[in-house]
């Protein structure tokens, strides 16, 4: 049981020293920071909580202030009854930087980044979020509240009871210290309790190696990548925003003409009425609210026959680029660094892929001209150059290896154009007579099949009739029978065990695999794809973990990871050196653990901006 009355409020140096002595005796400490912001690049420290045994936790307030957020004349007087920030950090630094004391955190990357702004380098830690992720990936989310409810049967104090919500919310430095003690010390207590459960469980599970070699070492690498950030040119973004606005106005004019009237293109309700009531398109379905559904899938289907939905899709795409990137990115430029600092979630995607938020830099569309142009705004500092290193078709190589597909393996060994080779095999077209259209279809099938695409999905991608698309898929499986075998075997394993595995032993749970109805198809596709995508994610993780060591003597920084690509900034004259070192690390990233039948290949590009480099 949780007895929050036992939590200690540390206000004297004697109390702090007693805790420090206990930590040295115990050899580990659960730690959590309270700050003024969720943005760890701008957050200021308000207090630190610690726990060393179940139910034994404390809170050290160091930055609580009087007054409200909305004070016109900011009354930022420190509240009495707090130790001095510099004094506390000086006393805790030896513990936080001591390799013989294990620091335990929940999403410790956040706390490590906050403390690094105060010159403290947190070493040797465990992360309860990542312990859970390694063992329970695919079963549930790994946030502290969810873990506490599931494994401790305890609902933690909700932050909103302290700071409020919405516009009237206050920052944590304005919370009463007594309330902060209960909330913050409980966080440290919960973290310690979870660690005690998970650490024992980890050593009985088969994923110890995944946690120790892929998850834990990645934390400090990512923290550094996030701190590095990438320079974004505000003027370029402004120019693009204006150009997109003009282009959208042009599309609106065309849309109004095709509709025979003007309306709000961004309103699904009005759009549905125009398409299904006025223009009389077939297939209109009304939802509970009485409005027609106008999702992308519906418009994609109609766009195969009509211009109007095509234009609306183009307009939507531009609207998204403008609001999500050219407008919003300007707000994400850090005032202190002039750079954009994304935040990577290690435990976000079930397959091991990293996800990027605030802002999301992994979803910038690169298939369209306009999407590619956004990358022009990401630039190198004067005297530097951006270098992109990108795995070439890594998922197809992994598929060829796992499913033992000789034709694909041979093509990769001979360094053939894999999509042209597939097209040649499937459509009986000699390589020297290959058209870009046939190659494009083969590429869509190659990648579609990895993701378990249906005839319906492929038809939509290629804008061809469904029967023709299904014919392509059937022919693909005839030409490469190993792929169908791999798929059937993977689904069978998943149904029997409720999980699948990557080649590195990452376990991805598949609790929906025996579901019926529409979920069944999705669960099957996810199970087929997870070992391939997960192995690719593991390989790039292994590469990223080794990178800091090989570039430490170069004037270079790793800036971004976007799925199969790593982006660096380096002084121009060291560019070739960087490429040689990182390329070799990336191409050998699976070794010695996994020897692939097919070599991994990494393409390198460079330029003054990201669009040129990639």
FENKATA-V69166 format. One line per field, one symbol per residue. phi: phi as a letter, one per 40 degrees, with the letter a starting at -180 (. if undefined). A space follows every 50 residues. Layout:
# FENKATA-V69166
phi=???
This chain:
# FENKATA-V69166
phi=.cbcccccccbbccdccdccdcccccgaacbabbbcaccccbcbcbabba abadgbbabbcbacbcgbccdcbdccccccgbccddccccccddccbccc bccbbbfcdccccccccbgbbcbfabbccccccccbdgcacbcccccccc bbfbccdcdcccbgbgcccbcccccdddccddccccdcccdcccdccccc cdccccbdccccbbccccdcccdcdcccgbcbcdcdccccdccccccccc cddccccccgacaccccdcccccccccccgccgcbccccgcccbcdcccd ccccbbcdcdccccccccccccccbcccccccccccbgbbbcbcbcbcbc chccbbbfccbcbccbcbdcccccccccbccdgbacbbbbccfccccccc cccfccccccccccfcccccccccccbfbddcbcbccccccccccdcccd cgccdcccdcccfbccccccdccccccccbcdcccdccccccccccbgab bcccgccbcbcccccbgccccccccccccdccccccccccccccccddcc bccbcbbcbabbfbbbbbbacdcbdcdcdcccdccccbcccccbcccbcc bbcbbaicbccccc
